[in-house]
Amino acid sequence: MNKFQAKIGTISWLSYFAIRAYRSHVKQTYGKVRNIYLDKDEILDLEQVFVPMTLILRKEETFTLTKRKETREILTDPDHRRLVILANPGSGKTTLFQALSSGVSSRQWHELDHMLPVFISLRKFSAQTDCSELFDWICQETFPFHGLNHHTELLKSLIAQGRILLLLDGLDEINENNEHQTLMAIENFINTWDHQKEGRIFVSCREQNFNMLKDPTIFIRLGFQEYRLSDLRDREMETLIANRRDDFEKHHKHIDRFMKDIRSHPNTLSLHRNPLLLTISIALYLYRPHEEVPHNLAAFYEESIRHLLRRRDYTAKDCQNAFNERDKYFVLQQFALSYMNKCTKENKDFETFPIKLMIQVAQKAAKERINVSPDQAEKLVIEIQTKAGLITDTGDTSHFTFAHRSFHEYCAARLLSVHGEKGLKMLKKNILNPKWHQTAIFYISIVSLEGNNHAEDLILYLLHQAETKPFSEKKEILWLIARCASELNHPLEQLRTRLIDLLFQTIQQAEGDSQELMVSLVIMGRNAPEAVRKTVEIRLQQLIDIQNPQSLAKELNRLDQETALALLKFMADSNTQSHHDAALIGLQEMDCLEKIEILWTLLEKFENQHNQQASTHARHQIFSVIEQDHEAVSYLNNLNTRCLSFLEDQDVVNIYPFCPPDTKPDNFARLIALEKKNQTTTVSDVVQLDKDHPWKSFFIPC
């Protein structure tokens, strides 16, 4: 019977029904998500719940002035079928892959209609011992899970036709001792089955972990392009919030007031650019009686966990919590840290855990610390799962994970902070292990709010480690210090300046690629005191002259908007053409009205240099802002700079006859005239313009 099923798998009409059933099951599996923060199930619809963030090419050998591609264009580009997607915790890597799986199965991606999504958790794949090849794993695990049994021949046929969309999720979650084996499995699959690049292979990973791979060039050698998910831009953030309008109305809360609150301080706004933190903040805003948003990283997690643990305290009796928040939170912290220590000793990842171990921790706590009898410990753990949603089963009722990996890391950091000197000593012992890095960042955010010097002590310890390590290890430690320093709630200007100077010196001494170090220096300017931001700005200005300014410009969107624009203006105001080109590339990654002023300055310079390609690119960036922001035309016209003076007023009026009589044409009219003068294609070929813009008609070829 099995041989018969394998043979008919390649018969087209039977394959059609098998694939249709597979797609249906994939859609059921990944098309619905549990939103624990809003306490409801949601359809993972590409236009509602999921808002795709901007993907930025991480490293480019040559920089070209081309229109920035939207996320969908990148994911469906026929010329780039292998991608590594990098991001910070909570940025939506797994959600992106789940949305792709569900969307492609639901025919929402017409560009990929012919493809079959295959979602694989690299954590699960790397942890097993019976199957070392991805092809075998798909046949033995993934296909059967979605109802396709004994379809080896079908898989071979689909691969040969270029119809497999392989989504390898969570490279950062594999055990360190399994890293080489997992990377070899990916390489073997490509060399054996997809060496012609017929299919598509996407890999996701936390950026901080990707930088520490033992073989960091393997994906480049295999033909992958590396992209990183940027923080939410204003438009993306507003879209995600607008998609929650019904929830705001249901709870009688106002979106406009929420938006005003998150924009009240640059640090608060920066934190809300992370999709997970924004979702948490929305839930807290809706469910709590007082309208207040968290203002630092620790507050997001602390308030969210406590809210989830107590939200059923006052519901109907049959749904009411039986255990108090304090006891449940104590168990979560005790388990999170003890299990991380256990896994570190065994050199394995901590994400998936046997639920019996958490029950054992609860039983021990019941005997020693919490107000619960040992025979009630299992019920307490079940309540954490069913009513708080902070832990969830993996499809196997004996193994669980935290709802998000970062909740596990935060709970461990919270207990480390409670342990005082003992916790600091434990963290120092483990801090160079990449699996502990996010916990260290959370720890800094927590303890820097307290009245001790543990945050400063930990960073000084890391600085000492960096100063004594060889360059390859120093680079990784400096990145971690920069991330930790960005979470400090005390000025500590002397300490920060010392780190900035060390980063600057290391970049100067670096041979070859120093992009990761420059990113670390950029991060040092985030959420920093004014004097520190100014120091970072000065150092970056110095690096513009001695490093690749284009590479640096692409990373400036990691900074707060004010600092990034100041550096881009510095480039634009210089007398060096390469700086002008770099500023133009950097501005493409910015999403704000204020960039028009710098673009306007650059436009004059490009025209004077007879650099038509750059001039066209600058104009089209301005048009793109005008299309998206109704205040852009007024902003442009109010600029003091009167550039494009070489255009005769009458020539401008002949093209754009709506200028008031007896007045000089405004900046907008000059922009349109210049575009018409240089027109070889319509602006809509470069920027998708809304048909309601009346000025679009000026670019319709005669």
N, C-alpha and C positions, 0 to 999 in steps of 0.2 A: 504493500500500500504506500509506504514512504517513497519508494523509487518511482511509483506511478505519479505521486503528487509532485515530486521534484521534476519529473519530465514534463508534466502538463503546465508547469510554471512558466515555460517559455512559449506556450501557445497563446497567441495574441488575445483572443477573446476571453480566455480564462484569466489571463494576466490582468486584463482590464477590470474584472470584477474583484480580483484579489487586491489590486492597487486601490480601487475605490473603497474597499472595506478598510484597508490600511489607513488611507487618508481620513476616513471618518473617525477612526479610533484616535489618531494623532490629534485631530481637532478636539475631540472630547477630553483628551488628556491635558493638552496645553492651552486650549481655548478658553478655559475658565480658571480664574485665579481667586484665591481666598484673600480678601483684603482684611487682615486682622485689625488694622487700625480703625477702619470704618465698620468692622464687624459684619461683612456681607460678602457674598460671592459676586464676582464681576466677570463679564465676558471680556476676554483680552482682544478687544476690537482695535484695529490700527488707527481708527479715527476718533476714538473716545478715550478709553482708559490709557492706552499706550501712546506716548508722544516720543517719536524717535528724536534723539539728540543729534547734534552736529558731530560728524566724524572728521578728524583732522589727520592728514598724512603725517606720521611721526617723524620720519627721516626722508629727506629728498637729496639725491646726489646733485641734481640741478633744479633750480627754482624757475618756474615759468609763470608768466602772467596769463592765467586762464580763469574762467569763471569758476567760482567755488561750487563744487558738486554737492547736491543734496544727499542725505544719507541713503535714500532709495536708489539714487543713481550709482552710488559707490557699490552698494550691495548687489546690484544687478548688472554692473559693468561687464560686457562680454570680454574685455581685454584683461581684466584682473579677477581671476576666479579663485584666488587663494588669499585670504585675509586673516590677519591677527587683529582682534579687537581688544584694546587695552583700556582700562578705566580704573577709577578709584572705587573703594567700597560703596555700595549703594547707588552706583551710577546706572544700573540697569543692564548689565551684560547678559545675565541669564534671562531676564525679561525680554530682551531683544531677540535672543535665540528662540524663546518660547513663542514670541509673537510671529517670528518668521515661520516656525513649524506650523502653527495654527493658521497663519495667513496664507501660506503657500498651499496648505491642504484645503483651504476654503476658497481657493482661486481669487484671493484678494491681490495677488501679485501677478499680474498678467505676463510680466516679463519672465516669470519663473513657472508658468503654468505647467510646463512639461516635466518639471522636476519633482522628485520625491524627497521630502525632508527626513533626515535621519539624525535625531538628537541623541547625543551620547554624553553622559556625565563622565569626565575623565577621572574624577575621584573614584567612582565605582569601578571603572575599567581597570585603573591602576591597582586597586586594592585586591582584586581577585588573583588567583594563582593558576587557574586551570586553562586560561585562554590568553595567549600573549600577542595575538594578531587581531587588528581591528576588523578585518574581513570576517574572521570566525566569530568575533563578538557580535557583529551585526546579525549574522545568520543564527547564532545560538541564543542571543539575548534580546536584541532590539526588535528584530522582525517578529519573533514569537510573542513578545510582550504586546505588540500591536496586532496580533492575530495571524501573522504570516509564518506558518510552520513549513519546514522542508522546502525552502525557496532559494537554495543556493544558486541554482541556474538562473533564476529570475534576477537575483542580485548581480550576477556576472553580466547579464544582458543589459540591465539598467546602467551599470557602470560603463559598459562599452558604448552605450548610446549617449553618454554624458548627461544622465538624468538624475544623478544622486547629488543632493545638497547635504553634505556632511557637516554637522554642527557639533564641534568638540568643545564642550563647555567646562570651564573651571580648571585650566592648567595650573593655577595657583593652589589648587586644593589637593594635588597629588603629594604623596609622601616623598620626602627628599631622596630616600633610598630607591624609590621607583622612578625617579625623574628620567634617568638615562633609558630605562626600558620603555617608558611611555613615549619618549621622543623617537626612539628607534621604531616603535610600532607605527607611529605616524609616518615616518620616513619610508618604512617598508611598504605601507599601504600605497603611498604615492608612487614609489618606484615600480611596484608590482602591478597596480591596477589603474593608476591615473597619471602615468608619466606624460601623456599627451595633453594634460590639462583640459580634459573634456568636461568633467564635472566641476562642482564647486566645493571648496573646503574652507570653513571658517573656524577659527580657534579663539576662545575668549580667555582672558587672564587679567588679574590685577596688575596694574603697571608696575607697582613697587616690587612684586615678585618676579615679573618678567625680566626686569633689569638684573636679577640675580641668578638667572639660569647659568648652569655650568658651561653650556654651549650657546651663548647668546646669538650666534649668527646662523644657527641651523635653519631658521625659518626663511631668512634671506636666501640662503643657498637653495632651499626648496622652492623658491619662486613666490614666496608670500610677500604681501605688502602690509606694513604695520600702521594701523590707524589707532588713534585714541579718541574715546568719547569725551568731548569737552563738557564743561559745566553747562547747565541750562542757560541759554541766552534769554534775554528779556521776553522775546516773542514766544519761545518755547515754554517758559515758566508761566506766562499769562495764558497760554493755550491749555496747559495742564490744569491750572486753577479754574479756568472757564468751564472745562469739562466737568467740574464738580459743582456747577451752579445749582443743580437740583438738591445736592446735599446741603449746601449753604441755606437754601430756601427752606428746606425741611426743618433745619435747626434754628431758623429765624436769625441767621447771621448774615453779615454784609461782606461781599467779596471786596468791595472798594476799601472798606476799613481794614480788612486783612492785608490787602496789597500795600496800603499805607504803612501798616505796622512793620511788614518785612523790609520795607525800604527805609525804615527810620534810622538805620545805622549801616555803614558799609559792611561790617563784619556779619551782621544779621542777614543782610541780603546775600552775601557770599555763601553762607551756610545753606540758604534756601535754594541755591542753584544745584544742589544735589537732589535727584528725584526721590530717594528714600526719605531724606530729611524733610523735604517739602511735603511729602505725603503724611509723615508723622505730624508735622506742624499743623496741617489742615485738620487732621483728626483731633488733636488737642484743642485747637481753636473752636471746633464745632461742639465737642462734648463737654468742655469745661464751662462753668457759669461765667468765669471772668475771661475777657477777651485779651489774651496776652500770648505772644509768640516767644519761643526759646531764643536766647541770645548767644549761646556758645555750644560747642559740640557735646560736652558732657550733659548739658541741660536737655538737649533733644532726647538722648537715650534714657537718662534718669527719669524724666517726666513721662516719657512714653511707656517705659516698663511699669512704672508705678500705676499709671492710668489703666493699662491693660490688666494688671493684677487685681484692681479693685472695681473695675467698671460694672461688674455684676453684683456688687454689694447690696444694691437697693432695688433690684429687679423683682419680678414676681417670685414667690417663694419657691416654686419648683425649679426656677432657673438661678436662684440666688447662690452666691459664693458661700461655701461652708467654712472656708479658712481665710484668715486675715492676710492682708498684703505683706506685712512684715515677715511672717513665717515663710511664705512662698518665695519672697525675694531672697531671704537668707539661704534657702535650699538651692536656688538658681546660682547664687554667687559661689557657694561652697562647691557645688558640682562643677561649674565652669572652670574654676581654677584647678581643682584637683584633677579633672580629666585632662586639661591641657598639660599639666605636669606629667601625668601618666603617659600620655601619647608622646611627649618629648623624650622621655626616657626610652620608649619603645621605638622611637624614630618613625612615627606614623602621624597622619593628619588627624585632627580632633573633631572634624565636622560631624561625622556620623558616630553615634554612640549607642550601646545597648541600654535600653530603658531601665533594665534591672539595676544598672549601676546608679542611676539617679534615684531610684527607689531606695537603694541601700544608703545613699547619702542622706535622704530624707529620714530614714529610720534611725540613723545615728544621731541626726540633729534632734529628732523627737526625744531621744533618751537624754540628751545633754543640754540643748539650748532653746528649742522652740516649744510653744504651748500646744503640742499635738501629741497624742499617744502613738507609740510605734505601730500599732495595728491600723492607724489611720494614714500612715505615710504614703501608701500607694494611692489612696484617694486624693491626697494633696497633689501628687504629681499629675494624676489624671485631670484634676481641676486646672492646673497650669496649661495642660494641652487643650482641653475642650472649651474652657470658658475664657482663658486669657489668650490662647492661640500662640503662645511664645515658643512652644515646641510642637513639632509635627512629625508624624511617622513617615517613613520613606517608601511606603507601599508594603513594607514588611513590619508587622506590628511589634516586632521585638527590637527594631532599630529606629532611632529618632534623630532629628537634627533640631537646632534652634530655628525659629522662623526665618531668621537671616543670620548669616555667619557673624556679622558684626555685633549682634546681641550677645552671642557667646563671648566674643572678645571683650565687650564692654563689661559684662558681669564679672569676668576674671579681673579686669582692671579695677573694678569697684572694690572687690575684696582685697586686692593688693594695697589699695589706698587705705583701707580700714586697718590693715596689719602694720601700718607705720614703717618703722625701720626694717622690720622683718620682711615686709612686702617689697620695699625698695631693694633690699639685698637679693631677694628671689628674682626680681625683674632684671637686675644687673647681670645675674647669672645666665639668664636666658635671652637677653635683649639682642644679641647678634644672630639669633635664630630668626630667619624671615617669618616664620609662623607666629612670632611674638611681636612683630613690628606694629601691627594695628593696635594691639593691646597696649603697647608702650605709648602710642599717640593718644589713646583714650586716657591712660593714666596721667599724662601731663595735663590734659584738659581738666581732669578731676582735681588733682592735688594743687594745681596752680590757683585754684579758688580758695584753698585752705591756708591757714596761717603758718605753714612750715616751709622749709626750703628744699623739699624733696624734688620738685620739678627742676630747680637749678642744679641740684646735686646730680640728678640723672643725666642732664645735658652735659655737665662738666665731665662726667665719667665717659660719655660718648665722645666728647672732644678729645680727651686723653687717648682713647682707643684710636681715633682717627689719626691723631698726630704720630702714633707709633706704628701704624700699619702700612704695608706697601700700597702703591697707588690703586691697584685693582680693588682691594678691600676698603681703602679709604673712601673711594667714590660712593660705595654703597652706604657707609656709615654717615657720610656727610648728607646724603639724601634723607636718611632717617632723622638726623638732627634738624634739618630744615623743616621737615614736616612737624616734628615735635615743637620746634620753636614757634611755628605758625599758630599753635594752640595755646601758647602762654597767655595768661591773663594779667601778668605783671610786666612793666616796661623792660626791666633787666637790660637796659640799653648797652651797658658795657659787655655783657655776655653775648648779646646778639651781634654787636660790632666785631667782637673777636671771631665769631663764626663767619661773618661776612668776609672778613680779611683772609681767613684761612681758605674759604671757597675761592676767592679771587686769586690768591697765590697758586692754588692747585690748578685752576683753569689755565693760568699763565704757563705753568710747568707741563701741562698735559701735552702729550704727543698724539696727534690724530683727533678722533672724535671726542669733544668735550661737551656735547649737547646736554647730557644728563646732569653734569655739574652746573651748567648755566641754568637749567631748569631749577635746580636746588637753590641757586642764588635768587632766581625770580621768586620762588616760593617764600624766601626769607622776607620779602616785602609785603606779604599778605598779612592783613590784620595786625600790622606792626605800628608802634608809635611813630609819630611824624618824623622824628630825628632819624629813626632806623630806616624808614621808607626813603628818606632823602639820601642816606648813605648807600642804600641799594641802588637808587637811581644814578648816583654818581659813578659807582662801580660799573654798572651796566653801560653807562655812557662811555666809560674807558674801554670796555670790552668791545663796543661797537667798532672801534678803530683797529683792534688787534685780532678779533675773531670774525667769523662769518656773520655779517649783520643780518642776512636773510634768515639764517637758522635761528638767531636770537629773536627776530621780529615775530616769527611764527609762534613762539612760546609766550609772548607777552599777554595773551588773553587769559593766562593763568593768574595774572595780577589783578588787583582792583582796577576798575576802569580809569580812575583819575591818574594813577601812576603809569598805566600802560599808555594812555594817550600822551602823557608828558614825554615819555621816551620816544614815541613815534613822531611827535612834533620835533623833538631834538634831531631825529634823523632827517625829517623833511626840511628843516631849516639849515642843515649843513650844506657845504659846497661840493659834496662828493656824490656823484651820480649813483654809485652802488648803494649809498645810504637811502637815496630817494626810492630806488627800486625796492629796497628792503622795507621801507615804511609802507609802500603800497601793498606789499604782500602781507605785512602785519595788520594793516587796516582791514584787509579782506576777512580776517578772522574776528574782527570786532563787530558788534551788533548794537550800534548806538547812534543817536542823532549827531552827537558832537564830533564824530569823525569827519563830517562834511567840511569843517574848517580846514583840517589838515589836507584833505583831498583837494580842496580849492587851491591851497598853496602849491601842492605838487603839480596840479594841472598846468599852472603858469610855467613852472620849471620844465615840465616835459615838453610843452609847446616851444619854449625857447631852445631846448636841446634838439628839437625836431625828432623827438622820440614818439612816433605816432602810436606804436603799440601800447606803451605805458599811458599815453594821453587817453587813448580809447578806454583802457581799463579803468582809469581814474574816473572818467565821465560816467561809465556804466555803474561803477560803485555808487556814485552820487544818485543816479537815476534809481538804483535799487532802494536806497534809503527813502527817496521821495515817494516811491510807490508804496512803501510800508508805513510811512509816518506822515500824517496829514500836516504836521507842523514843519516839515522839512523845507518846503519852498520859502516860507517866511524866515526860517533860520538862515537859509542861504542868502536871501536878499538883505538880511540885517548884518551880514559880515562886513567889516570895515574894508577888507581887502578888495580892491577893484582890479581883478585880474582880467586877462583876455583883452587888454587895452588895444591890441593890434586890430581888433575887429571894429570896423567903422560902424558908428551908430545907425546910419541909414541902412547898411547891409543887414544889421540885426533886425531893424523894423521891417524890412522887406520880407524876412523869413517869419518873424513873429510880430504881427501887426497889432497886438493888444496892449502895447506899452502906452501909458497915459501921454497925451500930447504935451509937447514942450518940456519933456523930462528925458533924462538919459535912460536908456534901457537898463533894467535891473539885472542882477547876476543870473537869475533863472533864464531870462530871455537870451543872455549871452551864452549860457550853457547850451540851450536849444540850438542857437545859431551855429555854434561850433560843431555840434553833433551833426547838424544837417550839412555843414560845409565839408565834413570828413566822411560823410555817410557812404559806406559801401554795402552795408547790410542794415536791416532795421534793428532798432534797439531791442525789440522783442525777441530777436535771435539770441541775444546775450542775456537779457533780463526778461522774465515773464511778467509782462505788464498787464494790469487790469484794464479791460476794455473801457471802463468808465472814465479813465483818465483822458480828458479832451486833448491834451498836448501830445498824445500818442500819434495823432493823425499827422503831425508834422514830419514823422519818420516813415510814412508810407511812400514808397518809391513812386515817382511820377510816371 
